[in-house]
């Protein structure tokens, strides 16, 4: 759901997005 663009826009969210990606996978 989270694209690299999101992580680039919000580096802080990058960590949270990583958690989501791991949970989704």
CHARMM-style PDB file with segment names, atoms N, HN, CA, C and O in Angstrom:
ATOM      1  N   UNK     1       0.840  -1.199   0.000  1.00  0.00      PROA
ATOM      2  CA  UNK     1       0.000   0.000   0.000  1.00  0.00      PROA
ATOM      3  C   UNK     1       0.877   1.252   0.000  1.00  0.00      PROA
ATOM      4  O   UNK     1       0.584   2.234  -0.682  1.00  0.00      PROA
ATOM      5  N   UNK     2       1.951   1.195   0.774  1.00  0.00      PROA
ATOM      6  HN  UNK     2       2.189   0.398   1.329  1.00  0.00      PROA
ATOM      7  CA  UNK     2       2.857   2.347   0.845  1.00  0.00      PROA
ATOM      8  C   UNK     2       3.894   2.282  -0.261  1.00  0.00      PROA
ATOM      9  O   UNK     2       4.624   1.299  -0.387  1.00  0.00      PROA
ATOM     10  N   UNK     3       3.951   3.335  -1.060  1.00  0.00      PROA
ATOM     11  HN  UNK     3       3.357   4.134  -0.958  1.00  0.00      PROA
ATOM     12  CA  UNK     3       4.929   3.362  -2.154  1.00  0.00      PROA
ATOM     13  C   UNK     3       6.214   4.055  -1.718  1.00  0.00      PROA
ATOM     14  O   UNK     3       6.256   4.718  -0.681  1.00  0.00      PROA
ATOM     15  N   UNK     4       7.231   3.898  -2.501  1.00  0.00      PROA
ATOM     16  HN  UNK     4       7.197   3.360  -3.343  1.00  0.00      PROA
ATOM     17  CA  UNK     4       8.508   4.556  -2.161  1.00  0.00      PROA
ATOM     18  C   UNK     4       8.329   6.070  -2.093  1.00  0.00      PROA
ATOM     19  O   UNK     4       9.039   6.762  -1.363  1.00  0.00      PROA
ATOM     20  N   UNK     5       7.372   6.567  -2.864  1.00  0.00      PROA
ATOM     21  HN  UNK     5       6.796   6.005  -3.458  1.00  0.00      PROA
ATOM     22  CA  UNK     5       7.124   8.012  -2.856  1.00  0.00      PROA
ATOM     23  C   UNK     5       6.713   8.450  -1.455  1.00  0.00      PROA
ATOM     24  O   UNK     5       7.118   9.515  -0.987  1.00  0.00      PROA
ATOM     25  N   UNK     6       5.915   7.632  -0.793  1.00  0.00      PROA
ATOM     26  HN  UNK     6       5.587   6.767  -1.173  1.00  0.00      PROA
ATOM     27  CA  UNK     6       5.451   7.996   0.554  1.00  0.00      PROA
ATOM     28  C   UNK     6       6.632   8.052   1.521  1.00  0.00      PROA
ATOM     29  O   UNK     6       6.756   8.976   2.325  1.00  0.00      PROA
ATOM     30  N   UNK     7       7.487   7.051   1.423  1.00  0.00      PROA
ATOM     31  HN  UNK     7       7.386   6.301   0.770  1.00  0.00      PROA
ATOM     32  CA  UNK     7       8.648   7.018   2.331  1.00  0.00      PROA
ATOM     33  C   UNK     7       9.550   8.214   2.053  1.00  0.00      PROA
ATOM     34  O   UNK     7      10.148   8.779   2.968  1.00  0.00      PROA
ATOM     35  N   UNK     8       9.639   8.593   0.780  1.00  0.00      PROA
ATOM     36  HN  UNK     8       9.153   8.134   0.037  1.00  0.00      PROA
ATOM     37  CA  UNK     8      10.511   9.733   0.444  1.00  0.00      PROA
ATOM     38  C   UNK     8       9.890  11.031   0.956  1.00  0.00      PROA
ATOM     39  O   UNK     8      10.592  11.938   1.402  1.00  0.00      PROA
ATOM     40  N   UNK     9       8.572  11.100   0.882  1.00  0.00      PROA
ATOM     41  HN  UNK     9       8.002  10.363   0.519  1.00  0.00      PROA
ATOM     42  CA  UNK     9       7.884  12.308   1.350  1.00  0.00      PROA
ATOM     43  C   UNK     9       7.959  12.396   2.876  1.00  0.00      PROA
ATOM     44  O   UNK     9       8.157  13.474   3.438  1.00  0.00      PROA
ATOM     45  N   UNK    10       7.800  11.254   3.533  1.00  0.00      PROA
ATOM     46  HN  UNK    10       7.640  10.379   3.077  1.00  0.00      PROA
ATOM     47  CA  UNK    10       7.839  11.257   5.001  1.00  0.00      PROA
ATOM     48  C   UNK    10       8.808  10.190   5.494  1.00  0.00      PROA
ATOM     49  O   UNK    10       8.409   9.055   5.754  1.00  0.00      PROA
ATOM     50  N   UNK    11      10.065  10.549   5.620  1.00  0.00      PROA
ATOM     51  HN  UNK    11      10.390  11.471   5.409  1.00  0.00      PROA
ATOM     52  CA  UNK    11      11.075   9.590   6.078  1.00  0.00      PROA
ATOM     53  C   UNK    11      10.703   9.000   7.433  1.00  0.00      PROA
ATOM     54  O   UNK    11      11.031   7.852   7.734  1.00  0.00      PROA
ATOM     55  N   UNK    12      10.026   9.786   8.235  1.00  0.00      PROA
ATOM     56  HN  UNK    12       9.760  10.719   7.992  1.00  0.00      PROA
ATOM     57  CA  UNK    12       9.632   9.298   9.554  1.00  0.00      PROA
ATOM     58  C   UNK    12       8.625   8.162   9.406  1.00  0.00      PROA
ATOM     59  O   UNK    12       8.658   7.180  10.147  1.00  0.00      PROA
ATOM     60  N   UNK    13       7.741   8.317   8.442  1.00  0.00      PROA
ATOM     61  HN  UNK    13       7.714   9.115   7.840  1.00  0.00      PROA
ATOM     62  CA  UNK    13       6.730   7.282   8.214  1.00  0.00      PROA
ATOM     63  C   UNK    13       7.360   6.054   7.574  1.00  0.00      PROA
ATOM     64  O   UNK    13       6.803   4.958   7.608  1.00  0.00      PROA
ATOM     65  N   UNK    14       8.524   6.262   6.996  1.00  0.00      PROA
ATOM     66  HN  UNK    14       8.977   7.153   6.969  1.00  0.00      PROA
ATOM     67  CA  UNK    14       9.211   5.150   6.329  1.00  0.00      PROA
ATOM     68  C   UNK    14       9.338   3.968   7.284  1.00  0.00      PROA
ATOM     69  O   UNK    14       9.133   2.819   6.893  1.00  0.00      PROA
ATOM     70  N   UNK    15       9.674   4.255   8.525  1.00  0.00      PROA
ATOM     71  HN  UNK    15       9.840   5.188   8.843  1.00  0.00      PROA
ATOM     72  CA  UNK    15       9.820   3.163   9.503  1.00  0.00      PROA
ATOM     73  C   UNK    15       8.478   2.477   9.733  1.00  0.00      PROA
ATOM     74  O   UNK    15       8.399   1.249   9.770  1.00  0.00      PROA
ATOM     75  N   UNK    16       7.431   3.273   9.887  1.00  0.00      PROA
ATOM     76  HN  UNK    16       7.495   4.270   9.857  1.00  0.00      PROA
ATOM     77  CA  UNK    16       6.102   2.691  10.108  1.00  0.00      PROA
ATOM     78  C   UNK    16       5.653   1.927   8.872  1.00  0.00      PROA
ATOM     79  O   UNK    16       5.085   0.840   8.977  1.00  0.00      PROA
ATOM     80  N   UNK    17       5.909   2.494   7.713  1.00  0.00      PROA
ATOM     81  HN  UNK    17       6.371   3.377   7.628  1.00  0.00      PROA
ATOM     82  CA  UNK    17       5.512   1.851   6.453  1.00  0.00      PROA
ATOM     83  C   UNK    17       6.201   0.486   6.347  1.00  0.00      PROA
ATOM     84  O   UNK    17       5.625  -0.471   5.829  1.00  0.00      PROA
ATOM     85  N   UNK    18       7.418   0.410   6.836  1.00  0.00      PROA
ATOM     86  HN  UNK    18       7.885   1.188   7.257  1.00  0.00      PROA
ATOM     87  CA  UNK    18       8.147  -0.857   6.795  1.00  0.00      PROA
ATOM     88  C   UNK    18       7.396  -1.903   7.620  1.00  0.00      PROA
ATOM     89  O   UNK    18       7.278  -3.059   7.215  1.00  0.00      PROA
ATOM     90  N   UNK    19       6.898  -1.487   8.765  1.00  0.00      PROA
ATOM     91  HN  UNK    19       6.994  -0.548   9.094  1.00  0.00      PROA
ATOM     92  CA  UNK    19       6.159  -2.403   9.635  1.00  0.00      PROA
ATOM     93  C   UNK    19       4.905  -2.896   8.915  1.00  0.00      PROA
ATOM     94  O   UNK    19       4.568  -4.079   8.974  1.00  0.00      PROA
ATOM     95  N   UNK    20       4.232  -1.997   8.250  1.00  0.00      PROA
ATOM     96  HN  UNK    20       4.505  -1.036   8.202  1.00  0.00      PROA
ATOM     97  CA  UNK    20       3.005  -2.363   7.530  1.00  0.00      PROA
ATOM     98  C   UNK    20       3.314  -3.349   6.412  1.00  0.00      PROA
ATOM     99  O   UNK    20       2.609  -4.341   6.227  1.00  0.00      PROA
ATOM    100  N   UNK    21       4.370  -3.063   5.678  1.00  0.00      PROA
ATOM    101  HN  UNK    21       4.943  -2.258   5.828  1.00  0.00      PROA
ATOM    102  CA  UNK    21       4.761  -3.935   4.563  1.00  0.00      PROA
ATOM    103  C   UNK    21       5.079  -5.330   5.092  1.00  0.00      PROA
ATOM    104  O   UNK    21       4.698  -6.331   4.485  1.00  0.00      PROA
ATOM    105  N   UNK    22       5.773  -5.392   6.215  1.00  0.00      PROA
ATOM    106  HN  UNK    22       6.083  -4.579   6.708  1.00  0.00      PROA
ATOM    107  CA  UNK    22       6.122  -6.704   6.779  1.00  0.00      PROA
ATOM    108  C   UNK    22       4.864  -7.433   7.241  1.00  0.00      PROA
ATOM    109  O   UNK    22       4.737  -8.643   7.054  1.00  0.00      PROA
ATOM    110  N   UNK    23       3.943  -6.699   7.840  1.00  0.00      PROA
ATOM    111  HN  UNK    23       4.046  -5.716   7.992  1.00  0.00      PROA
ATOM    112  CA  UNK    23       2.709  -7.312   8.330  1.00  0.00      PROA
ATOM    113  C   UNK    23       1.847  -7.783   7.149  1.00  0.00      PROA
ATOM    114  O   UNK    23       1.226  -8.845   7.201  1.00  0.00      PROA
ATOM    115  N   UNK    24       1.823  -6.985   6.104  1.00  0.00      PROA
ATOM    116  HN  UNK    24       2.328  -6.122   6.061  1.00  0.00      PROA
ATOM    117  CA  UNK    24       1.025  -7.367   4.924  1.00  0.00      PROA
ATOM    118  C   UNK    24       1.624  -8.585   4.250  1.00  0.00      PROA
ATOM    119  O   UNK    24       0.910  -9.493   3.825  1.00  0.00      PROA
ATOM    120  N   UNK    25       2.948  -8.590   4.157  1.00  0.00      PROA
ATOM    121  HN  UNK    25       3.528  -7.852   4.502  1.00  0.00      PROA
ATOM    122  CA  UNK    25       3.618  -9.735   3.535  1.00  0.00      PROA
ATOM    123  C   UNK    25       3.527 -10.912   4.495  1.00  0.00      PROA
ATOM    124  OT1 UNK    25       4.023 -11.997   4.191  1.00  0.00      PROA
TER     125      UNK     25
END
